[in-house]
């Protein structure tokens, strides 16, 4: 065969291959890189992912298996316009791949996340007490973690006492608890934390404002002065330990007689968590405030307010985060409906 003819044949074969070549789906990307984290980077247990190929479906596994073939694979969910993997809480190996009809599957990509075990938390909290609590409970935010502790001031190790239940405090003396938490899944051990409980009979408690002839201003100022900086920050910051699943709660400081207050969203009634979620409750869903305000019927609104208050009291809600009032000029505001307004 002549050289020119051979060149033409080769070019023809090459062009044929190119004509039947299939594009490859872009490799999925996680919202943050793998590595070691001192606290969980997963926002409400979610890992956001993306793929540059429009219309691609992303599969994933968290057990080390192949996301293209495994029977345990999951499909990335769509949530508020984002692609999300739910259920992320601690150390995990995430494998992902994306597919699309008419395309070659993407490469399999692996993200390894090593999340430090949650530092043990003491309840009730440490510090000065007018009278020491009988017992102290330890817990870790990492499910399945094992806690080790000491009571003699020494550094705890895996050979120290294993926490299995409430620790009894000794009255009349300072009690020091040192603890750390571990989990046998590759997670780095938690940091060691020290909790010191001591008695101070001269402490003033917030509950003393209830005493006859109590000077409320004096009691409150004294209690504030007795709070640690950490307790003050937590008081402003709030907590997410509400048993109502409403809108969180305030931080309790039992040693100073400060209780937790339950909060609830309430523009259209008492909101008590996601419907169907574990521990959620039900309450009346009223028409939204903007619609109610447009009736100009103050008598009806007063009755609705009374009914909302009755339900809040029934469930033990201390503060309702609503209602609100505003004059709206832009119908595109996403939370416009939550306000009493003359502009329906």
C-alpha positions as CSV (number, residue, x, y, z in Angstrom):
1,X,0.0,0.0,0.0
2,X,1.3,3.4,-0.9
3,X,2.3,5.8,1.9
4,X,-0.4,8.3,1.0
5,X,-3.1,5.6,1.0
6,X,-2.0,4.3,4.4
7,X,-2.2,7.8,5.8
8,X,-5.8,8.2,4.5
9,X,-6.8,4.9,6.0
10,X,-5.4,5.8,9.4
11,X,-7.1,9.2,9.3
12,X,-10.4,7.5,8.5
13,X,-10.1,5.1,11.4
14,X,-9.2,8.0,13.7
15,X,-12.1,10.1,12.6
16,X,-14.4,7.1,13.1
17,X,-13.2,6.6,16.6
18,X,-13.7,10.3,17.4
19,X,-17.2,10.2,16.0
20,X,-18.1,7.4,18.4
21,X,-16.2,8.8,21.4
22,X,-18.4,9.4,24.5
23,X,-17.9,12.3,26.8
24,X,-17.1,11.5,30.4
25,X,-19.1,12.8,33.4
26,X,-17.2,15.3,35.6
27,X,-15.9,13.9,38.9
28,X,-18.1,15.0,41.9
29,X,-16.6,17.5,44.3
30,X,-17.3,17.8,48.1
31,X,-17.8,21.2,49.6
32,X,-14.8,20.8,51.8
33,X,-11.6,18.6,51.6
34,X,-11.0,15.4,53.5
35,X,-8.7,15.5,56.5
36,X,-8.7,15.8,60.2
37,X,-11.2,18.1,62.0
38,X,-11.4,19.0,65.7
39,X,-15.1,19.4,65.4
40,X,-17.7,18.1,62.8
41,X,-17.8,20.3,59.7
42,X,-21.1,18.7,58.6
43,X,-23.8,21.3,59.0
44,X,-26.8,19.5,60.5
45,X,-25.3,16.2,59.3
46,X,-25.1,17.4,55.7
47,X,-22.3,17.2,53.2
48,X,-22.8,19.4,50.2
49,X,-21.5,18.0,46.9
50,X,-21.5,19.1,43.2
51,X,-20.8,18.0,39.7
52,X,-20.0,20.2,36.7
53,X,-21.9,18.0,34.3
54,X,-25.5,19.3,34.2
55,X,-28.1,16.6,34.9
56,X,-25.7,14.0,36.3
57,X,-26.8,11.7,39.1
58,X,-24.3,11.3,41.9
59,X,-24.0,8.0,43.8
60,X,-22.1,7.6,47.0
61,X,-21.1,5.0,49.7
62,X,-19.8,5.4,53.2
63,X,-18.7,1.8,53.8
64,X,-15.8,1.8,51.4
65,X,-17.6,0.0,48.5
66,X,-17.7,1.1,44.9
67,X,-20.5,3.7,44.4
68,X,-21.0,2.6,40.8
69,X,-21.8,-1.0,41.6
70,X,-22.4,-1.4,45.3
71,X,-25.8,-2.5,46.6
72,X,-25.4,-0.2,49.6
73,X,-24.9,2.9,47.5
74,X,-27.1,6.0,48.0
75,X,-28.2,8.7,45.7
76,X,-27.3,12.3,46.5
77,X,-30.5,14.2,47.6
78,X,-31.7,17.6,46.4
79,X,-32.3,20.0,49.3
80,X,-33.1,23.7,48.9
81,X,-31.4,23.8,45.5
82,X,-28.3,22.0,46.8
83,X,-27.0,18.4,46.3
84,X,-26.6,16.9,49.7
85,X,-25.5,13.7,51.5
86,X,-27.5,13.4,54.7
87,X,-26.6,11.5,57.9
88,X,-23.0,12.6,58.2
89,X,-22.0,12.9,61.9
90,X,-18.4,11.7,62.5
91,X,-15.4,10.0,61.0
92,X,-16.3,8.6,57.5
93,X,-14.9,7.5,54.2
94,X,-17.1,8.9,51.4
95,X,-16.8,7.5,47.9
96,X,-18.6,9.2,45.0
97,X,-19.2,8.8,41.3
98,X,-21.5,10.5,38.8
99,X,-23.4,9.1,35.9
100,X,-25.5,10.4,33.0
101,X,-27.2,8.6,30.1
102,X,-25.0,8.8,27.0
103,X,-21.9,9.6,29.0
104,X,-19.1,7.5,30.5
105,X,-19.3,7.4,34.3
106,X,-17.0,9.8,36.2
107,X,-14.0,8.6,38.1
108,X,-14.6,7.4,41.6
109,X,-13.4,10.0,44.1
110,X,-12.7,9.3,47.8
111,X,-13.0,11.8,50.7
112,X,-11.8,10.6,54.1
113,X,-12.9,12.7,57.1
114,X,-11.4,12.1,60.5
115,X,-13.5,13.9,63.1
116,X,-12.1,14.3,66.6
117,X,-14.3,12.6,69.2
118,X,-16.4,15.1,71.1
119,X,-14.9,16.2,74.4
120,X,-16.9,14.9,77.4
121,X,-19.4,17.3,78.9
122,X,-20.4,17.3,82.5
123,X,-24.0,17.8,83.7
124,X,-24.7,19.6,85.9
125,X,-21.8,21.9,85.1
126,X,-18.7,22.4,87.2
127,X,-17.7,25.4,89.3
128,X,-18.7,26.7,92.7
129,X,-21.9,25.4,94.2
130,X,-23.8,26.5,97.3
131,X,-24.3,22.8,97.9
132,X,-22.7,20.2,95.6
133,X,-25.0,18.0,93.5
134,X,-25.1,14.3,94.5
135,X,-23.9,13.0,91.1
136,X,-22.5,14.2,87.8
137,X,-23.1,12.7,84.4
138,X,-20.6,12.7,81.5
139,X,-21.5,12.5,77.8
140,X,-20.0,13.0,74.4
141,X,-21.6,14.3,71.3
142,X,-19.9,11.5,69.3
143,X,-22.3,8.5,69.2
144,X,-20.7,5.3,70.5
145,X,-17.8,7.0,72.2
146,X,-16.2,5.6,75.3
147,X,-15.3,7.9,78.1
148,X,-12.4,7.4,80.6
149,X,-11.9,9.5,83.7
150,X,-10.0,10.0,86.9
151,X,-10.9,11.6,90.3
152,X,-7.4,12.0,91.8
153,X,-6.2,14.8,89.5
154,X,-4.1,12.5,87.3
155,X,-4.2,12.5,83.5
156,X,-6.8,9.9,82.3
157,X,-5.7,7.1,79.9
158,X,-7.5,4.1,78.4
159,X,-6.4,2.2,81.5
160,X,-8.4,4.7,83.7
161,X,-11.9,4.1,85.0
162,X,-14.4,3.7,82.2
163,X,-17.5,5.8,82.5
164,X,-20.6,3.7,82.9
165,X,-22.9,5.9,84.9
166,X,-23.2,9.0,87.1
167,X,-20.2,9.8,89.2
168,X,-20.9,10.4,92.9
169,X,-19.4,13.6,94.4
170,X,-18.0,13.8,97.9
171,X,-19.5,16.5,100.0
172,X,-17.4,19.0,101.9
173,X,-14.4,18.8,99.6
174,X,-13.3,19.9,96.1
175,X,-14.0,17.2,93.5
176,X,-11.8,17.1,90.3
177,X,-12.9,15.1,87.3
178,X,-10.5,14.7,84.4
179,X,-11.9,12.9,81.3
180,X,-11.5,12.2,77.6
181,X,-13.4,10.2,75.0
182,X,-12.3,7.7,72.4
183,X,-13.9,5.7,69.5
184,X,-12.4,2.8,67.7
185,X,-13.1,3.9,64.2
186,X,-10.0,6.0,63.3
187,X,-11.3,9.1,65.0
188,X,-8.7,11.1,66.9
189,X,-9.2,10.9,70.7
190,X,-10.9,13.9,72.3
191,X,-9.0,16.5,74.2
192,X,-8.7,16.0,78.0
193,X,-11.1,18.2,79.9
194,X,-11.0,19.0,83.7
195,X,-14.1,19.7,85.7
196,X,-13.7,21.1,89.3
197,X,-16.6,21.1,91.7
198,X,-16.3,23.0,95.0
199,X,-18.6,24.3,97.7
200,X,-19.2,27.9,98.5
201,X,-22.0,28.5,101.0
202,X,-21.9,32.2,100.4
203,X,-23.1,32.0,96.8
204,X,-26.3,33.9,95.9
205,X,-28.7,32.0,93.6
206,X,-31.1,33.5,91.2
207,X,-34.0,31.7,92.8
208,X,-33.5,34.0,95.9
209,X,-35.5,36.7,94.0
210,X,-38.5,34.7,95.0
211,X,-37.9,35.1,98.7
212,X,-40.1,37.6,100.6
213,X,-38.7,41.1,100.6
214,X,-35.8,40.1,98.3
215,X,-33.9,42.9,96.6
216,X,-34.2,41.6,93.1
217,X,-31.6,44.1,91.6
218,X,-29.0,43.0,94.2
219,X,-29.6,39.3,93.6
220,X,-29.4,39.6,89.9
221,X,-26.2,41.7,90.0
222,X,-24.6,39.2,92.4
223,X,-25.5,36.2,90.2
224,X,-24.0,37.9,87.2
225,X,-20.8,38.6,89.1
226,X,-20.7,34.9,90.0
227,X,-21.0,33.7,86.5
228,X,-17.9,32.6,84.7
229,X,-17.0,34.1,81.3
230,X,-17.9,30.8,79.6
231,X,-21.3,30.8,81.3
232,X,-22.0,34.4,80.2
233,X,-21.1,33.5,76.6
234,X,-23.3,30.5,76.6
235,X,-26.2,32.5,78.1
236,X,-26.0,34.9,75.1
237,X,-25.3,32.2,72.6
238,X,-28.1,29.8,73.6
239,X,-28.3,26.0,73.4
240,X,-29.7,23.3,71.1
241,X,-30.8,20.9,73.8
242,X,-34.5,21.7,73.6
243,X,-36.8,18.6,74.1
244,X,-39.5,20.4,72.2
245,X,-37.6,20.7,68.9
246,X,-38.8,24.3,68.6
247,X,-36.3,27.1,68.2
248,X,-33.7,26.1,70.7
249,X,-33.4,27.1,74.4
250,X,-31.3,29.1,76.7
251,X,-28.4,27.7,78.6
252,X,-29.2,26.4,82.1
253,X,-26.7,27.1,85.0
254,X,-28.1,24.9,87.8
255,X,-25.3,25.9,90.3
256,X,-26.6,29.4,90.3
257,X,-30.3,28.5,90.1
258,X,-30.7,29.6,86.5
259,X,-33.0,27.4,84.5
260,X,-33.3,26.9,80.8
261,X,-36.0,28.7,78.9
262,X,-37.7,27.0,75.9
263,X,-38.1,29.1,72.8
264,X,-40.5,28.6,69.9
265,X,-41.1,30.2,66.5
266,X,-44.6,31.5,66.4
267,X,-45.7,33.8,63.5
268,X,-48.4,31.3,62.6
269,X,-48.7,29.3,65.7
270,X,-46.5,27.3,68.1
271,X,-43.8,25.5,66.0
272,X,-42.6,22.4,67.7
273,X,-40.1,20.8,65.3
274,X,-40.2,19.1,61.9
275,X,-43.5,17.2,61.3
276,X,-42.9,13.5,61.7
277,X,-39.4,13.9,63.2
278,X,-38.5,12.0,66.4
279,X,-39.8,13.9,69.4
280,X,-41.9,16.4,67.4
281,X,-45.3,17.6,68.6
282,X,-48.3,19.1,67.0
283,X,-50.0,22.4,67.4
284,X,-52.6,24.5,65.5
285,X,-51.5,26.0,62.2
286,X,-53.2,29.4,61.9
287,X,-53.5,31.6,58.8
288,X,-50.3,33.6,58.3
289,X,-50.0,37.0,60.1
290,X,-50.1,39.1,56.9
291,X,-53.5,37.5,56.0
292,X,-54.8,37.9,59.5
293,X,-53.7,41.6,59.7
294,X,-55.5,42.3,56.4
295,X,-58.8,41.5,58.0
296,X,-58.5,44.4,60.4
297,X,-60.5,42.3,62.9
298,X,-58.7,42.9,66.2
299,X,-61.3,40.7,68.1
300,X,-60.4,37.6,66.0
301,X,-56.7,38.3,66.3
302,X,-57.0,38.6,70.1
303,X,-58.7,35.2,70.3
304,X,-56.0,33.6,68.1
305,X,-53.3,35.1,70.3
306,X,-55.0,33.7,73.4
307,X,-55.2,30.3,71.7
308,X,-51.5,30.3,70.7
309,X,-50.6,31.3,74.3
310,X,-52.7,28.4,75.7
311,X,-50.9,25.9,73.5
312,X,-47.5,27.4,74.3
313,X,-48.2,27.1,78.0
314,X,-49.4,23.5,77.6
315,X,-46.1,22.4,76.0
316,X,-44.0,24.4,78.3
317,X,-42.8,27.1,75.9
318,X,-41.4,30.1,77.8
319,X,-40.8,32.6,75.0
320,X,-42.5,32.9,71.6
321,X,-40.4,34.4,68.8
322,X,-43.2,36.2,67.3
323,X,-45.4,37.9,66.2
324,X,-43.7,40.7,64.3
325,X,-45.0,43.9,62.6
326,X,-43.8,45.6,59.5
327,X,-44.9,47.5,56.4
328,X,-43.9,45.6,53.3
329,X,-43.1,47.1,49.9
330,X,-41.5,44.2,48.2
331,X,-43.6,41.0,47.6
332,X,-40.4,39.0,46.9
333,X,-39.3,39.0,50.5
334,X,-39.1,35.3,51.5
335,X,-40.4,35.9,55.1
336,X,-42.9,38.7,54.4
337,X,-45.8,36.4,55.4
338,X,-44.5,36.3,59.0
339,X,-45.4,39.9,59.8
340,X,-48.6,41.7,60.6
341,X,-48.9,44.2,57.8
342,X,-51.5,46.3,56.0
343,X,-50.2,45.2,52.6
344,X,-51.6,41.8,51.7
